[in-house]
């Protein structure tokens, strides 16, 4: 087979698989090869400017294949670089992420030599001899990335005329209108892309962002629900949907998606904190307490006190007064002089007509913080109640 001069960058953290890909490409006649062990190293290599095609693994440390692809597609210089994703994870969610981040082709491990050869050839030929559609899209993206939005729109519109069966031109038109500040046309074109491809995840998530910014929780919940159908194992989508459901009053669905988010979070501390906040917002105090105690609680007393105080406030709001009292007292074991917790406990006790106890905690607060206006006002109210009951 005739040797090819095109330089191919192989991005793979597994040494054995990297060697397999090198061997296959050499057998196919591609001798001008270079390698990188992760997406970060690959991005540095791409910026040398001599790469003709990237053949990248999906799952890698530091910067994965999808993140590398997005860096390339958002780059003014390399946005049109041919990119083939190689992965052992044959899941629709991963496929959709890659496809809509504009991967040229997608291949499952272990790759078949003839299939790999066909995909590499297709990607390289398409770059050298683009179809009218690809030429319009490439020109549109060039203008878009260089902030020439009117020229970008012209080319994306031409691309949509060349291929009216594809969602991508409408997605880019929407993105361009967004940059121009035309919210109506932006929203309309995102929705047009979904008429063509109803699981076009980029447009689904973009519409969710629009409705979240507007505070439109019903539409936000609708589009995040669609997102879970395309990306069922995405933590951020489940947490966002749970919060939207909480705000629309559908706490049953909120709990369902928070449970799923908790499963996906595993031992990730920051994600578990989000789950805890979600359970609190939805009113599931026991679940929040369970996740906090099992996955979040650490040696930082202030953070623990803050959380126990939140549990107390939520329990009080749910009229679970004994539980609220338990959380406040647990917080005070960690810091008996905590200003806010002492005040909140006093307020709870006053509401429960435990006047003497409420007065005791308020006096304690004011000994420590004599300028605490709310405590002064509450103590005066408590004293009036005490006097009236004598």
N, C-alpha and C positions, 0 to 999 in steps of 0.2 A: 504494500500500500504506500502511496506517495506521502512523504512527510509533510505535515502542515506547519506553517510558520506562526500560526496564531498562538499567543501565550495564554495558557489556561492556569488559573489559580485554584488549587484544590484546598478546601478548608475542612479539616477533619481532626478532631482531638484524639481519636483512636488510631494508634500507630498501625495496627494490622489493617484496618479499613482504608486508611490513607494509602498504604502500600498496594492494596487491591485496586483502588481507583487509579493510581499511577500506572500500574501494570496494564489495566484495561485500555487506558488512553494511549499508552505507548504502542500496544498491539494494534490500535486503531490508526496509528500514524501521527499522533500528536506528541511530538518530542519536546516541545518548548513548554515545560511544566515548571511551576513553582508551588510551594505549599505554605500553609499557615495552620497553627494548632488551635486557633479559636477565632471568633469574629473580630475581636479587638486587633489582633495581629494582622488579620486579613484586611481590615479597613486601613491600617497603616500601609500595607502593601499596595492596595488599590490606588492610594494617593500618589504612588510613583508614576502613574499615568500610562503604563505599558501593558496593562492587562486587557485581554480581548474577551474573556469569558470567566465567570466565577462558577465553580462547582462546589457547593457548600453543604455540609451536614446541617441538620436542623437543631438538635440538642447538643449544646456545647457550653462550657463554663465561660464566665465573664460577659461575653457578648454572643448570644446564640445566632443561628442562621437567619431567623426572621428579623432580629434587630439589625444585623448586618445589611440585609436586603433593604430595610427602611432607610438606613444611613445612605446607601447608594442611591435609592430612588429620590431622596430629598436633596441630593447634592447637585449643584448647578453644573458641575463638570462631568460627573459620572452617571447621571440619572438614567441614561439609556444603555448602560452596560448589560450585556446578556447574563442571565443568572439562572442556574439550574439548582433546585433544592433536592438534596438526597437525605432521606430519613428512614429509620426503621419503624417509626410510629405511624401506622396506617390508620389514622383517625380522621374523620371528616372535619373536625374542628381545626386541626393543624393544616389540612389541605385548604380550607377556606381562608385561613389567615395568610397562607403563602400566596394563594391565587390572587387575593385582593390587595396584597402588597405588591402585586405585579411581578411575580416570578414568571420567567419565560416558560419553564417546564418544571415538572415535579416527578421524581422517580423514587421508588421504594427499594430499600436494601433487601437482599444483595442485588445490585444492578446486573442486568443482562447486558453483555457486551454490545450486541447488535442494537438493542433498544437505546442504550446510552449513546452509541455512535450516531444513531438517527437524531436524537434530541440535540446533541452538540452541533451536528451539521445544520439542523433546522434553525437553531438559535443564531449561529454565526452567519448563515445565509440571509436570515431576516434582517440582521443589522446592516449587512452590505447592500441588500436589495429589498428595502422595505416596501410593503404593499401601500397603496394610497392611504388606507386606514392607519397603518402604523406610522407613515410619514406625517400625517396630520396630528396624531397623538403625540409623537416625539416633538414636533414643532410647537404644539400647544403647551406641552410640559416645559419646554425651554422658555417660552414667554412667561408662563406662570411662575416658574422658579426665579425669573429675573424681574418679577413684579410688573410685567407689561400685560395687564389683565384684559384689555380690549382685544389685543392681538391673540391672546390665549383663547378667549371665547370664540373668536372666528374659527380657529383651527379645531377646537373641540366640537363645534357645531358641524363643521365639515366631516369630522370623524364620525359623528352620529349619523350623518347622511350616508356615509360609506358602509357603516355597519349598524343598522338600526336594531339589531338583535342583541347588542352588547350594552351592558349597564355602565361600563367605565367612562365613556364620554360624558354621560349625564352626571356622573359623580364628580368629574372634574369641572364641569360647568357649574355645579352647585358650589364647589370649593372656591371657584373664581368669583361667583356672585357674592359669596360670603366675604371675600377680601374687598369687594367693591361696596359692601354695606347694604346690598339689596337682599334683605332677609326673605322677602316673599318669593323671589326667583330662586334663591338658594334652597329653601324648603321644597319648592315645587320640583326642582330637578333631582333632589335626593329621592323624592317620592316617585319620580319617573323611572329612576334607576331600579327601584324596587318593583315596579310593574313589570320590567323586563326580567329581572332576576330577584325573586322575592326573598332570597336568603343572602343578598349582597350585604355582608356584615358591616362593611365600612360605612355604608349609607344608614344602616339601622343604628349604629352607634353614634353617627353624626347627628341624626334626628333626636336621639335620646339626649345628647348634649344640649341641643337647642331647647328642648322642652324643660330640661333641668334648669337652664339659665332663666327661663321664663317663669319657673315655679309651677309649671303645668304638670302636676303629678299623675294625672290620669293618662295623658299621652306618654309621659316618661315611662310609666309602668307598662303600657302597651308595647313600646318599642324594646324595652329591656326584656320583656317576656319573649318577643321574637328573637332577641339575641341569645337567650338561653336555649332556644331550639337549635340554633346554629353552633353555639359554643357552650355546650352543657356543663363543661368543667372549668368555667372561668370565674374565679373568686369575685372580682370586682363587679361583674354583672349581677351575680346573686345578691351581693350586699346592696348594690344600688337599687335593685328591684325590691328587696325587702323594705328598704327605707321608703320608697315610693308607695308601696302597699300600706305601710304604717300610716303614712300621711293621708291616704285616701280611706282609711278606716278598715282595710281588709287585713286584720291582724293574723288571721289564719294563714293566708298566703305569705305574709311577712315571716311568720315562724318557719314555714316550709323552706323558704329560701335562705333564712338565717341558719337553719339546721344544715342545709347543703353547704353554705359558706363555711360553717364550723368544720365540716368534714374535709373540705378542700384546704382549709388553713393549716391543718395538722399541727406542727409545732412552731409555725411562724408567729413570732410574738406580736408584730405590728398588725398582722391580719386578725389575730385573735382579739386584739384590743378593739378593732373595728366591729367584730362580731358582738363583743360585749356591749358596745355602745348601741348597736342595732337592737339587741334584745331589750336593753333599757328603754330605748325609744318606743318599742312596740309594747312595753309593759310586762315583759317576761322576766321578772326579777329573779326568780329561781334559776332560770337558764343562764342569766348573766352572772349570777353568783357562782354557779357551777363551773362555767368556763373560766371565770376569773380565778377561782381557787385552784383549778386544775392546770391551767395553762399560762396565766398571766401574772399572778401575784409574785412579787420579787422582794428584795430586801430594802426597797425604797419605801420607807414608811409614809412619806408625803403622798406618793402616788396611790398607795393602798388606802390611806385615809380619804383621799379625794374620791376614790371609787366607792368606798363604804358610805360616804356621805351621799353620793349619787344614788346608791341603792336605797338609802333611807328616804330620800326625797321622792323617788319613784314609788316606793312602798306606801308612803303617806298619801301620794296622789291616788293610788289604787285602793285607798282606805284599808290597807293592811297595817294597822297601827302598831301591833305588837312586833311585827317583823321590822318595821321602820325603827322602833325603839332598840331592837336588838342590833341593827347595823350601826346606829349612832353610838351605842355603848361600846361596840367592838372597836370603833374608830377611836374613842376616848381612851381605851386601854393602851393604844399606841401613842397617843398624845393627849393627856388629860386637860391640857390648857388650850386646846385648839379652839380658836375664836368662833369659826363658822359652825362647827359641829355642836359645840355647847349651845349656841344660839338656836340652831335647828331643833335640838332635843328639847330645849325649853319651850319653843313654839309648839312642838308636838304635844308636850305634857299639858300646856295651857289649853290647847284645843280639846284634850281629853279630860279637862277639869281637875287635873292633878296639880292644884294650885301651889301647894307648898313646895313640891318638887320643882315646878317650873320657876318659882321665885328663887329657890336656892341656886339653880343653874344660872339664872340671869344675874344674880348678885355676884356669882363667881366670874362671869364674863366681864362685868363692869369693874370688878377689882383689877382685873388684868388689862382691860381696855376701856377706861372711863369715858372715852369720847365716842363710843359705839352707839350712834344715834338710834338705830333700830332697836337695840337692846334696852335703851332708856325708855323708849315709847312702849315697848312690850311690857316692861316691868311696871310702868304706870297703869297700863290696862289690867295687868294681873292683880295689882293691889286693889284696884276698884272692884274687881270681881270678888276678891277676898273679903273686902269690907261689906259688900252687899249681901254676902252669905252669912255674915256673923249674926 
